[in-house]
Amino acid sequence: MKIALDMSMSKTRFMVNQWYDKELVRLNKVALQQVDFFVYLGRELNIGNNLAPEIVRRRRPAWAAFRSIRKVTDQVKDDGLRASIFNASVLPAMCYATET
C-alpha cells in the first residue's frame, strides 16, 4: 500500500515564530516563501496573534449577509422575527470557523 501527499509548490508557504534562525526552508530544492499570516480552516492566523485582521475579515461577510436581507428586514415590524432572521443569516456568516 502506498500513501502519498502531493503538495502544490506554488501554494506552499511557511510562517515562523520568534525563535526561527532565518534559514531558507526548501522543499525539493525549491525555497518556500515566508509569510506573516495565512488562513487555515477559515481563520486568519498571524505571527503576533493579532485578532484585528481576523475581525475585519469576519465583518465583510457579515455585512454582505445583512445587505442581502435588508429589504426583508426593513418590511418586518416584529422585532423578534427580525432578530430571528438576523440570527439565521448574519451570525453564521460572521462566526464561520470560530468553533475552536
N, C-alpha and C positions, 0 to 999 in steps of 0.2 A: 504494500500500500504506500502510495506516495502522497504526501501533503505538501502543497506549495503555496507560497504567498507571492503574488505579483504586486509590485509596487510601481506606481507611476513616478518616474524620476522628475517629471515636470511639475508634479503636485506635491512632492515630499519636501517638507521644511522641518526645521528644528528650532526649539526655544530653550534657553538656558536659564540657570539661576546665578546668584552672585558668586558661587564657587567655581564657575566654569573657567578653565585655564586658557581660553582663547585659541585653541587649536581648531583647524578646519575639521568638519565632520564629513567624511567621504563614504560613499556607497558605490561599489563597483568603479572605483577610481574617479568618481564624479563628486565634486564638492557640493554639499547641500546648502541651501540658502537659510540663513539665520533670520528669525522673525521675533518681534517683540510681543505679538499677540496672535491668537488663532481661535477659530470657532470649532468647538468639539461638542458633539451631541446637542447642537443648538445653543450653546452657551459660549460667550466670548471669554477666553482666559488670557491673562496678560502677566508680564513679569512682576509688576508691582502689586498684583491683586487689587487693582483699582476697579471699582464697580461702576464708575460713572459712564464709561463707554458702553457697558452692558445695559445700563438703564436707558441710555439714548437709543440703543438698538431695539429694545423692547417697546419703547414708546411709539416708534414708527408703525409697526403692525397694529398696535392698539388704536392709534388714530385712524389708520386706514379702515379698520373694522368699524369704528364708530361712525366714520363718514358714510360707510356703506349702509348703515341702518338709520341714519339721521332723519330721512324723510318719514320713516315709520314712527320713530320715537317722538318726533315733533307733533304727530297727529294723535298719539296716545295720551289721554288725560290721567289715567290711573297710574300713580307713582309706583305702585307695587309691580304692575305689568311692565312699566318702563325699566325698573330695576332688574326684573327677570330677563328681559331682552338684552340688557347690558351685560348681565352675568353670563348669559348664554353665548354671546358673540365677542364682546370686547375683552373680558377677563381671560378667556382661553388664548386669545392672540397675544396678550401681554405676558401671560405666565407660561408660555410654551417653554418646555425644557427646564423648568425650575424645580421639578420633583427630584431633589437630591437627598 
